Amino acid sequence: MRVLLIDDHPLILAALQTVIQGLGEDVQVLGADSAAQARDTLKSRQDFDLVLLDLNLGDASGFDVLEEFRAQYPSLPVVVISASDRASDVIRAIDQGAMGFIPKRTGNDVLAQALKLVMSGGIYVPPMSLGSDVAPEPEPVAVAEAAPGNAKLNQVQALASQAGYQTTAGLESLQLTPRQTDVLALLLQGKPNKIIARELGVSVETIKDHVAAVLKALGVSSRTQAVLAVGQMVQRQPNAAFTTFR
């Protein structure tokens, strides 16, 4: 796995490089200390598997860089790694296309599992309390995989304690149709309606109807809230609709 790590603080950059390289012998990390250097690196090399992006860069807003990279390199996963624990930052990052948000205080084990989750197509969101600037201590990552009776719902993860959404005890209780379950799986992978429609062989308008039904069943109003809501189900009743891997 080839990782581009972007952080403008030399000591933190060096420390994170060491930690991430220590995750496995096959992990290679290249550091960039500015948005400008990261742009040049991505232009000259096309072999990165993952970008880890700090939000506080000296020469650019991390959110602006995130939006830029998602537009220019749509197939390259970008994960925000930040000193921030604010729920608003987490939600904004996921809304802008980040495949995960990892606080810098996260332990090495959780960091490793979060990166593996992202590389397998899931989304990692840290435990947090909406409306609070301080999140609880991270718990071990729960990787949700497809369970019998829930076709194509795979690699979904988002630990979100006390998020305050109107969620039910488990996915089965939502009474989703098989097609709605397929749509939810793809939605949680961050795929837009056009891509979901193409993969399922139906119209975009049909997908919009399915997405609306899924959000209504979850008691939420956005895709990001759907990720968090499903994460609550994983955390509260992991055996109800998912199996977990640690």
Residue pairs with C-beta under 8 A, 6 or more apart in sequence:
1 24
1 26
1 27
1 28
1 49
1 50
1 115
1 119
2 28
2 30
2 47
2 48
2 49
2 50
3 20
3 27
3 28
3 29
3 30
3 48
3 49
3 50
3 51
3 52
4 29
4 30
4 32
4 38
4 41
4 42
4 48
4 50
4 51
4 52
5 13
5 16
5 17
5 20
5 29
5 30
5 31
5 32
5 52
5 81
6 31
6 32
6 33
6 34
6 35
6 38
6 51
6 52
6 53
6 54
6 57
6 65
7 13
7 16
7 31
7 33
7 54
7 57
7 81
8 33
8 34
8 54
8 56
8 57
8 58
8 59
9 54
10 33
12 54
12 104
13 31
13 33
14 31
16 29
16 52
16 81
16 104
17 29
17 31
19 108
19 111
20 27
20 29
20 52
20 111
20 115
21 27
21 28
21 29
22 108
23 108
23 111
23 112
23 115
30 41
30 48
32 38
32 41
34 57
34 58
34 59
34 60
35 57
35 59
35 60
35 65
36 59
36 60
38 51
38 53
38 65
42 48
42 51
42 69
42 72
42 73
42 76
48 76
49 76
49 77
49 119
50 76
50 77
50 78
50 79
50 115
50 118
50 119
51 69
51 73
51 76
51 77
51 78
51 79
52 79
52 80
52 81
52 102
53 62
53 65
53 66
53 69
53 78
53 79
53 80
53 81
53 98
54 62
54 80
54 81
54 82
55 61
55 62
55 63
55 80
55 82
55 84
55 89
55 93
56 62
56 82
56 83
57 65
62 80
62 82
63 92
63 93
63 96
66 78
66 80
66 93
66 96
66 97
66 98
67 96
67 97
69 76
69 78
70 78
70 96
70 97
70 98
77 99
77 100
77 118
77 119
78 97
78 98
78 99
79 98
79 99
79 100
79 101
79 102
79 114
79 115
79 118
79 124
80 89
80 93
80 98
80 100
80 101
80 102
81 101
81 102
81 103
81 104
82 89
82 101
82 102
82 103
82 104
83 103
83 104
83 105
84 103
85 103
85 105
85 126
85 128
85 133
85 134
85 135
86 133
87 128
87 129
87 130
87 131
87 132
87 133
87 135
89 101
90 101
90 125
90 126
90 128
91 224
93 101
94 101
94 123
94 125
94 224
94 227
95 222
95 223
95 224
97 190
99 118
99 122
99 123
99 124
99 190
100 114
100 115
100 117
100 118
100 123
100 124
100 125
101 124
101 125
101 126
102 111
102 114
102 124
102 126
103 126
103 135
103 138
105 138
106 114
106 126
106 138
107 138
109 140
110 138
110 139
110 140
110 141
113 140
113 141
113 143
113 246
114 124
114 141
116 143
117 123
117 124
117 141
117 143
117 155
117 157
118 124
120 143
120 155
121 154
121 155
121 189
122 143
122 144
122 155
122 156
122 157
122 188
122 189
123 156
123 157
123 158
123 188
123 189
123 190
123 227
124 141
124 157
124 158
125 157
125 158
125 159
125 160
125 227
125 228
125 231
126 135
126 138
126 159
127 135
127 136
127 137
127 138
127 139
127 159
127 160
127 161
128 135
128 136
128 160
128 161
128 163
129 135
129 136
129 161
129 162
129 163
130 162
130 163
130 164
131 164
136 161
138 159
139 159
139 235
140 246
141 157
141 159
141 246
142 157
142 159
142 234
142 235
142 238
142 244
142 245
142 246
143 155
143 157
143 244
143 245
143 246
144 153
144 154
144 155
144 156
144 157
144 230
144 234
144 238
144 242
144 243
144 244
145 154
145 155
145 242
145 243
145 244
145 245
146 152
146 153
146 154
146 185
147 153
147 241
147 242
147 243
149 172
150 171
150 172
150 181
150 241
150 242
151 178
151 181
151 182
152 181
152 182
152 185
152 186
153 171
153 181
153 184
153 185
153 241
153 242
154 185
155 189
156 185
156 188
156 189
156 227
156 230
156 234
156 242
157 231
157 234
158 227
158 228
158 230
158 231
158 234
159 231
159 234
159 235
160 228
160 229
160 231
160 232
160 235
161 232
161 235
163 228
163 229
163 231
163 232
165 218
165 219
165 220
165 225
165 228
165 229
165 232
166 218
166 219
166 220
167 218
167 219
167 229
167 232
167 233
168 174
168 218
168 219
168 233
169 233
169 236
169 237
169 240
170 233
170 237
170 240
170 241
171 181
171 230
171 233
171 240
171 241
171 242
172 240
172 241
173 240
174 217
174 218
175 217
176 184
176 213
176 214
176 217
179 200
179 210
180 210
180 213
180 214
180 217
182 200
183 196
183 200
183 207
183 210
183 211
183 214
184 214
184 226
184 230
186 195
186 196
186 199
186 200
187 196
187 211
187 214
187 223
187 226
188 226
188 227
188 230
190 223
191 199
193 204
193 207
193 208
193 211
194 204
196 207
197 203
197 204
197 206
197 207
200 207
211 223
214 226
215 221
215 222
215 223
215 225
215 226
218 225
218 226
218 229
218 230
219 229
220 226
220 228
220 229
233 240
233 241
233 242
234 242
234 244
238 244
